[in-house]
Amino acid sequence: MGLDMYLYSYKEIEKREYKDREYWIDWRKANAIHGWFVSEIQGGVDEWNEYPVPREKLVELLELCVAAHNSGWMEAMKLMPTMSGPFFGSTDYDDHYYWELKNTIRHLEWLLDSPKSKRVHFYYQASW
């Protein structure tokens, strides 16, 4: 058990079927990243539903992760605060926190540079 998070895409919004999902990024217990999605994408509601994610918001997430990764923990706490929850993992600003930021930066840079990513519709979903 734990916080599992997924960013995936569909080619067409109208034909969103599980078999047509293409997974781009997955995380495990990256509660600061999940907190950002809950706040910025899910309207503050923390539930398991599928939420559309505009490409511009992924750019915003990348910029925040870079800023938090390059700062001390007090500034990181303001930019990308951790989120507690059932089986969400540690809320410390420790090596794991910074590793998750770096992992997210690496994956978002790759995703945003991919020509294919400009032709699909992104969605976020988490479960725990």
C-alpha positions as CSV (number, residue, x, y, z in Angstrom):
1,M,0.0,0.0,0.0
2,G,1.1,3.5,-0.6
3,L,0.5,6.6,-2.7
4,D,0.8,5.7,-6.4
5,M,0.5,8.5,-8.9
6,Y,0.3,8.5,-12.7
7,L,0.5,11.0,-15.5
8,Y,-0.8,9.5,-18.7
9,S,-2.3,10.6,-22.0
10,Y,-5.0,9.8,-24.5
11,K,-4.9,10.8,-28.2
12,E,-8.5,11.8,-28.1
13,I,-10.6,13.3,-25.3
14,E,-13.8,11.7,-26.5
15,K,-12.4,8.2,-26.7
16,R,-10.8,7.8,-23.3
17,E,-10.5,4.1,-22.7
18,Y,-8.1,2.3,-20.4
19,K,-6.6,0.3,-23.2
20,D,-5.7,3.5,-25.0
21,R,-3.7,5.1,-22.2
22,E,-0.1,5.9,-22.7
23,Y,1.8,6.3,-19.4
24,W,4.4,9.0,-19.2
25,I,5.4,9.4,-15.6
26,D,4.6,7.4,-12.4
27,W,5.6,8.2,-8.9
28,R,5.4,6.4,-5.5
29,K,4.9,8.3,-2.3
30,A,5.9,11.7,-3.9
31,N,3.5,13.5,-1.6
32,A,4.7,17.0,-2.5
33,I,4.1,16.4,-6.1
34,H,0.7,14.9,-5.3
35,G,-0.1,17.9,-3.1
36,W,0.6,20.2,-6.1
37,F,-1.8,18.2,-8.3
38,V,-4.5,18.3,-5.6
39,S,-4.1,22.0,-5.2
40,E,-3.6,23.1,-8.8
41,I,-5.5,20.5,-10.9
42,Q,-8.0,18.8,-8.6
43,G,-9.4,22.0,-7.0
44,G,-8.3,21.0,-3.6
45,V,-10.2,17.7,-3.6
46,D,-8.0,14.7,-2.9
47,E,-9.7,11.7,-4.5
48,W,-8.9,9.0,-7.0
49,N,-10.6,10.4,-10.1
50,E,-8.9,11.1,-13.4
51,Y,-8.2,14.8,-13.9
52,P,-7.2,16.6,-17.1
53,V,-3.8,18.4,-17.0
54,P,-3.1,21.2,-19.4
55,R,0.4,21.2,-20.8
56,E,0.9,24.7,-19.4
57,K,0.4,23.3,-15.9
58,L,3.2,20.7,-16.5
59,V,5.5,23.6,-17.4
60,E,4.5,25.3,-14.2
61,L,5.1,22.2,-12.2
62,L,8.6,21.8,-13.8
63,E,9.5,25.4,-12.9
64,L,8.4,24.9,-9.3
65,C,10.3,21.6,-9.0
66,V,13.5,23.3,-10.3
67,A,13.1,26.2,-7.9
68,A,12.4,24.0,-4.9
69,H,15.2,21.6,-5.8
70,N,17.7,24.4,-6.1
71,S,16.7,26.0,-2.7
72,G,17.1,25.1,0.9
73,W,14.4,23.3,2.8
74,M,12.7,26.4,4.1
75,E,12.2,27.8,0.7
76,A,11.3,24.4,-0.7
77,M,8.7,24.1,2.0
78,K,7.0,27.2,0.6
79,L,7.3,26.3,-3.1
80,M,6.5,22.5,-2.9
81,P,5.1,21.6,0.5
82,T,4.8,18.0,1.5
83,M,1.4,16.5,2.0
84,S,0.4,14.1,4.7
85,G,-2.1,11.4,4.1
86,P,-2.7,7.6,4.5
87,F,0.4,5.8,3.3
88,F,1.8,9.0,1.7
89,G,5.3,8.5,3.0
90,S,7.5,10.9,4.9
91,T,6.7,14.6,5.1
92,D,10.4,15.5,5.8
93,Y,12.4,17.7,3.5
94,D,15.1,15.0,3.3
95,D,17.1,13.2,0.6
96,H,13.9,11.4,-0.6
97,Y,12.0,14.7,-1.1
98,Y,14.9,16.1,-3.2
99,W,15.3,12.9,-5.1
100,E,11.5,13.0,-6.0
101,L,11.9,16.6,-7.2
102,K,14.9,15.7,-9.4
103,N,13.1,12.6,-10.7
104,T,10.1,14.8,-11.6
105,I,12.3,17.4,-13.3
106,R,14.0,14.8,-15.4
107,H,10.8,13.2,-16.5
108,L,9.0,16.5,-17.2
109,E,11.9,17.8,-19.3
110,W,11.9,14.6,-21.4
111,L,8.1,14.8,-21.7
112,L,7.9,18.5,-22.7
113,D,10.7,18.0,-25.2
114,S,8.9,15.1,-26.9
115,P,7.1,16.1,-30.1
116,K,4.5,13.5,-29.4
117,S,3.5,15.2,-26.1
118,K,2.2,18.1,-28.1
119,R,-0.4,16.0,-29.8
120,V,-2.0,14.3,-26.7
121,H,-4.2,15.1,-23.8
122,F,-2.7,14.5,-20.3
123,Y,-4.5,13.2,-17.2
124,Y,-3.4,12.7,-13.6
125,Q,-4.7,10.0,-11.2
126,A,-3.5,8.8,-7.8
127,S,-4.5,6.0,-5.6
128,W,-3.6,4.8,-2.1
